[in-house]
């Protein structure tokens, strides 16, 4: 080896290796300190970009999870209000049944009516429940619906029953005669816009079912044949009976809440005033099959439930105000139980109102159940993305500590070799002595 002093090539080579080892040591130290094998795009650009996209999605899913929790809280608020309304309807039916009993005096019924009025007003208060300043069940958060008509359906009469059938010839669904006699009395009651109307008379030989149905003049009576449509629903889809079999349907002639008939009752008594229960069990079965609703724009709530755009759950909440439930008229007329006849009519009205409220509670419950599954799915997706991101970016600490130790040893070795290289150059001084 030649002995030169101008250029210490060995030392330069060692310095280069020393710098490389020091740089590697700093990288190893950063990985060990941060716990990540990729701290910046400089470390590995493609996996770093993939990891950043995953991190953005993970944060989006975490916000989705928070959204679902807020949405569940909103729906539980609505559910609580509807549940309270259902309890009030139960209490209202108790009051109506109490008032229908002749152990009460007229003064007693006036007192009962005062309680009924308060319960109905409370139902209106329930409909004004809010979440974050939003009214929920006052009809302002409904889906797009067309103005729909009240439909009351009776499928307890024989399948061949026509609206023109005589009362004395009527049979029940299994074909047994109702045994209505010409000397029997009928009482028909109906409630429209909160006002109860009642009429009565003798069956006779000429009175047909249509005669009783026609007293509620805002109805179009019709017989539904097998597999024939009754009308259209709030989404303008054809509406059939549940099993597409025949029945007697009372369809309101005009759509909308203010034109609804919220209850229709037929009672048959014999000439001595005794109730004919078998006949009434079939005749007094005009139950609400479709509720009347006013036409609305799209006011439904949208619950965003994904990390991408336009991934949402749409929820419409119906109108739970007393008027929409048929318990009250537009001029504040409340359902009456002030007489025995009114109380009997009110029982069917309350049953129909309960059907509306229960349908709303079922809708809310199904949405809450779906939100639970959505939340579970979001958490699973977030955890899976977190695991995938960890595979790309997190450091294997055992491996990184091994690399750090190796780099540290190499650095110290290079420092020692640099000292040795410098020592070799200083040997030239011995020639100059």
C-alpha positions in Angstrom: 0.0 0.0 0.0 1.4 3.4 -1.0 1.8 6.0 1.7 0.1 9.3 0.8 -1.1 12.2 2.8 -3.1 14.4 0.4 -6.0 12.0 0.1 -6.9 9.6 2.9 -8.9 7.2 0.7 -9.4 4.7 3.5 -10.8 7.3 5.8 -13.2 8.7 3.1 -14.5 5.2 2.5 -15.1 4.7 6.2 -16.8 8.1 6.5 -19.2 7.1 3.7 -20.0 3.9 5.5 -20.3 5.8 8.8 -22.8 8.2 7.2 -24.8 5.3 5.8 -24.8 3.4 9.1 -25.8 6.6 11.0 -28.7 7.3 8.5 -29.9 3.7 8.9 -29.6 3.9 12.7 -31.8 7.1 12.7 -34.4 5.3 10.6 -34.4 2.3 12.8 -34.6 4.6 15.9 -37.6 6.4 14.4 -39.4 3.1 13.6 -38.8 1.8 17.1 -39.8 5.1 18.7 -43.1 5.5 16.6 -44.0 1.8 16.4 -44.4 2.2 12.6 -42.3 0.9 9.8 -43.6 3.6 7.5 -43.4 7.1 9.0 -43.5 9.1 5.7 -43.7 8.7 2.0 -39.9 8.7 1.9 -39.9 5.3 3.7 -42.1 3.5 1.1 -44.4 5.7 -1.0 -46.9 3.3 -2.4 -47.8 1.6 0.9 -47.8 5.0 2.6 -50.5 6.3 0.2 -52.6 3.1 0.7 -52.3 3.5 4.4 -53.4 7.1 4.3 -56.5 6.2 2.3 -57.3 3.5 4.9 -56.8 6.0 7.7 -59.3 8.4 6.1 -61.8 5.6 5.7 -61.3 4.5 9.3 -62.0 8.1 10.6 -65.1 8.2 8.3 -66.4 4.9 9.7 -65.8 6.2 13.3 -68.0 9.2 12.4 -70.6 6.9 10.9 -70.6 5.0 14.2 -71.3 8.3 16.0 -74.0 9.1 13.4 -75.8 5.8 14.1 -75.6 6.4 17.9 -77.2 9.9 17.4 -79.8 8.4 15.0 -80.7 5.7 17.5 -81.1 8.4 20.2 -83.5 10.3 17.9 -85.6 7.2 17.1 -85.8 6.3 20.8 -87.1 9.7 21.5 -89.8 9.2 18.9 -90.5 5.7 20.2 -90.9 7.0 23.7 -93.5 9.6 22.6 -95.4 7.0 20.6 -95.3 4.5 23.5 -96.8 7.2 25.7 -99.6 7.8 23.2 -100.3 4.0 23.1 -100.6 4.1 26.9 -103.0 7.0 26.7 -105.1 5.1 24.1 -105.3 2.2 26.5 -106.6 4.6 29.2 -109.0 6.1 26.7 -110.5 2.7 25.9 -110.9 2.1 29.7 -112.8 5.4 30.0 -115.0 4.6 27.0 -115.9 1.1 28.3 -116.6 2.7 31.7 -118.9 5.3 30.1 -120.7 2.7 28.1 -121.9 1.0 31.3 -125.2 2.2 32.7 -124.0 2.1 36.2 -122.9 5.6 35.5 -125.1 8.6 35.7 -125.0 11.5 33.2 -122.9 13.5 35.7 -120.5 10.6 35.9 -120.1 10.6 32.1 -119.5 14.3 32.1 -116.6 13.7 34.6 -115.3 10.9 32.4 -115.5 13.2 29.4 -113.3 15.7 31.1 -110.6 13.0 31.6 -111.0 11.9 28.0 -110.4 15.5 26.8 -107.2 15.8 28.9 -105.9 12.5 27.5 -106.6 13.6 23.9 -104.8 16.9 24.6 -101.8 15.0 26.0 -101.7 13.0 22.8 -101.2 16.3 20.9 -98.5 17.2 23.3 -96.7 13.9 22.7 -96.8 14.6 19.0 -94.7 17.7 19.6 -91.7 15.8 21.0 -88.4 17.2 19.7 -84.8 16.0 19.2 -82.2 18.7 18.6 -85.0 21.2 17.8 -86.7 18.9 15.2 -90.3 17.9 15.7 -90.6 14.1 15.0 -94.1 12.7 15.0 -96.3 15.7 14.1 -96.4 14.7 10.4 -93.5 17.0 9.4 -91.1 14.1 8.9 -93.3 11.9 6.7 -92.3 10.2 3.4 -93.6 11.5 0.1 -97.3 10.3 0.2 -100.3 10.9 -1.9 -103.5 12.0 -0.2 -105.1 8.7 0.9 -108.6 7.8 1.9 -109.9 6.1 5.0 -110.7 2.4 4.3 -112.7 0.3 6.8 -112.7 -3.4 6.0 -115.0 -6.2 7.2 -114.1 -9.8 6.4 -116.2 -11.4 9.1 -119.3 -11.8 6.9 -119.8 -14.6 4.4 -117.6 -14.5 1.3 -120.7 -14.1 -1.0 -122.1 -11.1 1.0 -123.0 -8.1 -1.1 -123.7 -4.6 0.0 -127.2 -5.1 -1.3 -127.8 -8.3 0.9 -130.7 -8.1 3.2 -129.9 -8.0 7.0 -132.1 -11.0 7.7 -130.2 -13.1 5.2 -126.6 -12.4 6.4 -124.2 -15.2 7.4 -120.9 -15.1 9.1 -117.6 -16.1 7.5 -118.0 -19.8 8.1 -121.6 -19.7 6.7 -123.7 -19.7 9.9 -126.7 -17.5 9.9 -126.6 -14.3 12.0 -130.3 -14.9 12.8 -131.3 -11.3 12.4 -135.1 -11.0 12.6 -137.3 -8.4 11.0 -138.4 -7.3 14.5 -134.9 -6.6 15.6 -133.5 -3.1 16.1 -130.3 -1.7 14.6 -128.2 1.2 15.8 -125.5 2.7 13.6 -122.9 5.1 14.9 -120.0 6.8 13.2 -117.4 9.4 14.1 -116.3 12.0 11.6 -114.0 15.0 12.5 -114.4 14.2 16.2 -118.2 14.4 16.0 -120.3 11.3 16.8 -123.5 10.6 14.9 -126.1 7.9 15.7 -129.2 6.6 14.0 -131.4 3.6 14.7 -134.5 1.8 13.4 -136.2 -1.5 12.9 -134.7 -4.1 10.6 -138.0 -5.0 8.9 -138.0 -7.1 5.7 -136.6 -4.6 3.2 -133.5 -3.2 5.0 -130.3 -4.2 3.3 -126.7 -3.9 4.6 -126.2 -1.0 2.2 -128.9 1.0 4.0 -126.9 0.9 7.2 -123.7 1.7 5.5 -125.2 4.7 3.7 -125.8 6.5 6.9 -122.2 7.6 7.0 -122.6 9.6 3.8 -118.9 10.3 3.1 -118.3 6.6 2.4 -118.5 4.8 -0.9 -119.6 1.2 0.0 -118.3 -1.6 -2.1 -118.0 -5.3 -2.2 -114.4 -6.6 -2.8 -114.4 -9.7 -4.9 -111.6 -12.2 -4.8 -108.3 -10.8 -5.9 -109.8 -7.4 -6.8 -108.3 -4.1 -5.6 -110.1 -2.0 -3.0 -108.4 1.2 -4.1 -104.9 2.7 -4.0 -102.6 3.3 -1.0 -100.7 6.4 -0.1 -98.0 5.5 -2.6 -100.6 5.1 -5.4 -100.2 1.4 -5.4 -103.2 -0.9 -5.8 -104.5 -2.1 -2.4 -106.0 -5.5 -1.7 -107.4 -7.3 1.3 -104.7 -9.2 3.3 -105.5 -12.5 1.7 -106.9 -11.1 -1.5 -110.3 -12.6 -0.7 -113.7 -10.9 -0.7 -115.0 -8.5 2.0 -117.0 -5.4 2.5 -115.0 -2.2 2.3 -116.0 1.3 3.2 -113.9 3.7 1.3 -114.1 7.4 2.0 -115.3 9.4 -1.0 -112.7 12.1 -0.3 -109.1 11.8 0.6 -107.3 13.5 3.5 -107.4 13.7 7.3 -110.2 16.1 7.5 -112.5 13.8 5.5 -111.8 10.6 7.5 -114.3 8.6 9.4 -112.5 7.3 12.3 -115.0 4.7 13.5 -118.1 2.9 12.3 -120.3 0.8 14.6 -123.4 -1.4 13.9 -125.3 -2.9 16.8 -128.3 -5.3 16.6 -130.7 -5.8 19.5 -133.9 -7.9 19.7 -137.3 -6.4 20.3 -136.7 -6.5 24.0 -133.5 -4.6 23.8 -131.1 -7.6 24.3 -127.9 -7.4 22.4 -127.5 -10.0 19.7 -123.8 -10.8 20.3 -123.4 -13.3 17.4 -124.8 -10.9 14.9 -122.7 -8.0 16.3 -119.5 -10.1 16.3 -119.8 -10.2 12.5 -121.4 -6.8 11.7 -119.3 -4.7 14.0 -116.0 -5.5 12.4 -115.3 -2.6 10.2 -111.7 -2.1 11.2 -109.3 0.4 9.8 -107.4 -1.0 6.9 -105.9 2.2 5.6 -105.6 5.5 7.4 -106.4 8.8 5.8 -103.3 11.0 5.2 -102.8 14.4 3.7 -100.5 14.7 0.7 -97.0 15.7 1.7 -93.6 16.4 0.1 -90.5 14.4 0.9 -89.9 15.4 4.6 -88.4 12.0 5.6 -85.2 11.9 7.7 -82.0 10.6 6.1 -79.5 8.8 8.3 -76.1 8.7 6.6 -74.6 5.3 7.3 -71.5 4.7 5.2 -68.0 6.0 4.4 -69.1 6.9 0.8 -71.6 9.4 -0.6 -75.3 8.7 -0.9 -75.2 5.7 1.5 -78.2 6.4 3.8 -81.2 5.0 5.6 -84.4 6.9 4.9 -87.0 7.1 7.7 -90.5 8.5 7.5 -92.4 9.3 10.7 -96.2 9.5 10.5 -98.6 12.0 12.0 -99.4 11.1 15.6 -101.5 14.2 16.4 -105.0 13.5 17.8 -106.7 14.8 14.6 -104.6 12.4 12.5 -105.5 9.5 14.8 -109.2 10.3 14.5 -109.7 11.5 18.1 -110.3 15.1 17.3 -111.8 17.3 14.6 -110.3 20.3 12.8 -112.4 22.6 15.0 -111.1 21.1 18.2 -114.1 18.7 18.6 -112.9 15.9 20.8 -114.1 12.3 20.8 -117.3 12.0 22.9 -118.1 9.5 25.6 -120.9 11.7 27.0 -123.6 9.1 26.3 -123.8 5.3 26.2 -124.2 5.4 22.4 -121.2 7.7 21.9 -119.1 5.6 24.2 -119.8 2.5 22.2 -118.9 4.3 19.0 -115.7 5.7 20.7 -114.5 2.2 21.5 -114.1 1.4 17.8 -112.5 4.8 17.1 -109.9 4.2 19.8 -109.2 0.7 18.4 -108.5 2.2 15.0 -106.4 4.9 16.6 -104.4 2.2 18.4 -103.8 0.5 15.1 -102.3 3.7 13.7 -100.1 4.2 16.7 -99.0 0.5 16.8 -98.1 0.7 13.1 -95.9 3.7 13.8 -94.2 2.0 16.7 -93.5 -1.1 14.6 -91.9 1.1 12.0 -89.7 2.8 14.6 -88.8 -0.5 16.2 -87.8 -2.0 12.9 -85.6 1.1 12.1 -84.0 0.8 15.6 -83.3 -2.9 15.0 -81.8 -2.0 11.6 -79.6 0.7 13.1 -78.2 -1.9 15.6 -77.2 -4.1 12.7 -75.8 -1.1 10.8 -73.7 -0.1 13.8 -72.4 -3.7 14.1 -71.5 -3.7 10.4 -69.7 -0.3 10.7 -67.7 -1.4 13.7 -66.7 -4.6 11.9 -65.6 -2.7 8.8 -63.7 -0.2 10.9 -61.9 -3.0 12.8 -61.0 -4.8 9.6 -59.7 -1.7 8.0 -57.7 -0.9 11.1 -56.1 -4.4 11.0 -55.3 -4.0 7.3 -53.7 -0.6 7.9 -51.7 -2.1 10.8 -50.3 -4.8 8.5 -49.1 -2.1 6.1 -47.8 0.5 8.5 -47.1 -0.9 12.0 -43.6 -2.0 12.8 -42.5 -5.5 13.9 -40.8 -4.4 17.1 -38.7 -7.5 17.4 -37.4 -7.1 13.9 -36.9 -3.3 14.2 -35.0 -3.7 17.5 -32.7 -6.3 15.8 -32.1 -3.9 12.9 -31.5 -1.0 15.4 -28.9 -3.1 17.3 -27.2 -4.1 14.0 -27.1 -0.5 12.8 -25.7 0.6 16.2 -23.0 -2.0 16.1 -22.1 -1.1 12.5 -21.9 2.6 13.4 -19.6 1.9 16.3 -17.5 -0.3 14.1 -17.3 2.3 11.4 -16.2 4.9 14.0 -13.4 2.5 15.2 -12.3 1.9 11.6 -12.2 5.7 10.9 -9.9 6.1 13.8 -7.8 3.2 12.4 -7.7 4.8 9.0 -6.5 8.1 10.4 -3.9 6.2 12.4 -2.5 4.7 9.2 -2.0 8.1 7.6 -0.1 9.4 10.6 2.5 6.6 10.0 3.9 8.8 7.3 5.3 11.1 10.0 7.9 8.4 10.9 9.5 8.9 7.5 9.9 12.6 8.1 11.8 12.4 11.4 
